[in-house]
Amino acid sequence: MTRRYPLMLVTLIVCAWAGGRSCAQDSSHQSDLDSRVRTFLDRHSGEWHDMNIPASDGKLLYDCIVEHRYTRALEIGTSTGHSAVWMAWALSKTGGKLITIEIDESRYETALENFRDAGLLPYVDARLADAHECVPSLKGPFDFVFCDADKGWYKKYFLAIAPKLEVGGCFSAHNVSTRGGASPEFVNYVKSLTSFETTFDNSGGGISFSTRLSAD
């Protein structure tokens, strides 16, 4: 005797099976990518010179993006891509993507090779450009920004990007501290803002995290 199932029930069963299969494939892809990125970072440990951040700071950026589920990220100053690898890895987990800007062609080309090697190129929009000209023209909106370029321009970068930063978003900057670090003008400015809350982590190269509290 053939058992007959209502069409709606059959549809639900098929959809559940397909959805479960898709989730399993996504999980497998993420697991493979995680393994590839870890291998890449282990293989290049200790090789990140040429104005790159230390691994401890990369972990801070990764944790911040994953914890807050940021998806629209911008990096000002790629160098050869160490910080971008950490951020793109985090964005692979949130469904996001990173725009990263580098002015030096040699560093830019090396960064592209690193993104390919780490398997993260689909999560990175790498641009060879002068950030002084490029950053003000970016449309946004962004919910996470990491600035590690010319320190004397930090405040100008912030002023160009802040209106395009979503409430709850974060503007982070490298080589700064509570005492100013490499950019005291920038630090004093962001600390004075009531629409942003700025904290500092001095465990590595020094990073400020300025979170937008309101649109004012």
SULDAMO-V183729 format. One record per pair of residues at least 12 apart in sequence whose ideal C-beta (glycine too) atoms are under 10 Angstrom apart, sorted by the first residue. I is the first residue (numbers start at 0). J is the second residue. Records with the same first field share a line. If there is no record, write none. Layout:
BEGIN
I->J  J
END
This chain:
BEGIN
28->91  118
29->91  92
31->118
32->88  91  92  117  118  119  121  122
33->88  91  92  118
34->118
35->88  116  117  118  119
36->84  85  87  88  91  116  117  118  119
37->88  117
38->116  117  118
39->84  88  113  114  116  117  118  119
40->54  57  81  84  85  88  117
42->116  117
43->79  80  81  84  113  116  117
46->79  81
47->78  79  80  81  82  84  113
48->78  79  81
49->78  79  81  103  105  106  109
50->76  77  78  79  81  82  103  106  147  148  173  174
51->76  77  78  79  80  81  82  83  84  106  110  147  204
52->76  78  81  82  83  85  145  147  173  174  203  204  206
53->81  82  202  203  204
54->81  85  203
55->200  202  203  204  206
56->81  82  85  145  147  171  173  174  200  202  203  204  205  206
57->81  82  83  84  85  86  88  89  203
58->85  89  202  203
59->85  171  200  202  203  204  206  208
60->72  74  82  83  85  86  88  89  143  145  169  171  173  206  208
61->82  84  85  86  87  88  89  90  92
62->85  89
63->86  89  143  145  169  171  200  206  208  210
64->85  86  87  88  89  90  92  93  95  97  142  143  145  169  171
65->88  89  90  91  92  93
66->89  93
67->89  93  142  143  167  168  169  210
68->89  92  93  94  95  142  167
69->86  89  90  93  95  97  141  142  143  144  165  167  168  169
70->90  93  94  95  96  97  141  142  143
71->90  93  95  96  97  98  139  140  141  142  143  144  163  164  165  168
72->86  87  89  90  93  95  96  97  98  99  122  123  124  141  142  143  144  145  168  169
73->86  97  98  99  100  124  134  137  139  141  142  143  144  145  146  156  160  163  164  170
74->86  87  97  98  99  100  101  123  125  126  130  143  144  145  146  147  148  171
75->98  99  100  101  130  131  133  134  137  144  145  146  147  148  149  152  153  156  157  159  160  170  172  173
76->99  100  101  102  103  106  130  145  146  147  148  149  152  156  173
77->97  99  100  101  102  103  106  107  109  110  111  113  114  123  125  126  127  130  147  148
78->99  101  103  106  107  109  110  147  148
79->101  103  105  106  107  108  109  110  111  112  113
80->99  101  106  107  109  110  111  112  113  114  116  117  119  123  125
81->110  113  147
82->97  99  110  145  147  171  173
83->97  98  99  101  110  113  114  117  119  122  123  125  145  147
84->97  110  113  114  116  117  118  119  122  123
85->97  117  119  145
86->99  119  122  123  143  145  171
87->99  114  117  118  119  120  121  122  123  124  125
88->117  118  119  122
89->122  143
90->119  122  123  143
91->118  119  121  122
92->122
93->122  142  143
94->122
95->122  142  143
96->121  122  123  124
97->114  119  122  123  124  125  143  145
98->123  124  125  126  133  137  139  141  144
99->114  123  124  125  126  145
100->124  125  126  127  128  129  130  132  133  134  137  148
101->125  126  127  128  129  130  148
102->126  127  128  129  130  131  132  133  148  149
103->127
104->127
106->127
107->125  126  127  128
108->125  127
110->123  125  127
111->123  125  127
130->146  148  149  152  155  156  159
131->148  149  152  155  156  159
133->159
134->146  148  152  155  156  157  159  160  163
135->155  156  158  159  160  163
136->159
137->159  160  163
138->163
139->160  162  163  164  165  168
140->160  162  163  164  165  166  168
141->160  161  163  164  165  168  169  170
142->164  165  166  167  168  169  211
143->164  165  168  169  170  171  208
144->156  157  160  161  163  164  168  169  170  171  172  209
145->169  170  171  172  173  206  208
146->160  170  171  172  173  174  175  182  185  206  207
147->171  172  173  174  204  206
148->172  173
149->181  182
150->172  173  174  175  180  181  182  183  184  185
151->181  182  184  185
152->182  185
153->170  172  173  174  175  180  181  182  183  184  185  186  188  189  207
154->172  182  184  185  186  187  188  189
155->184  185
156->170  172  185
157->170  172  182  185  188  189  192  195  209
158->185  188
161->189  192  194  195  209  211
162->214
164->195  209  210  211  214
165->211  214
166->194  210  211  212  213  214  215
167->210  211  212  213
168->195  209  210  211
169->195  196  197  198  207  208  209  210  211
170->185  189  195  197  207  208  209  210  211
171->197  198  200  206  207  208  209  210
172->185  186  189  197  199  205  206  207  208  209
173->203  204  205  206  207
174->203  204  205  206  207
175->189  197  199  201  204  205  206  207
176->199  200  201  204  205  206  207
177->190  197  198  199  201  205  207
178->199  201  205
179->205
180->199  201  204  205  206  207
181->204  205
182->207
185->207  209
186->199  205  207  209
188->209
189->207  208  209
190->207  209
192->209  211  212  215
193->212  213  215
194->209  210  211  212  213  214  215
195->208  209  210  211  212  213
196->208  209  210  211  212
197->209  210
198->210
END
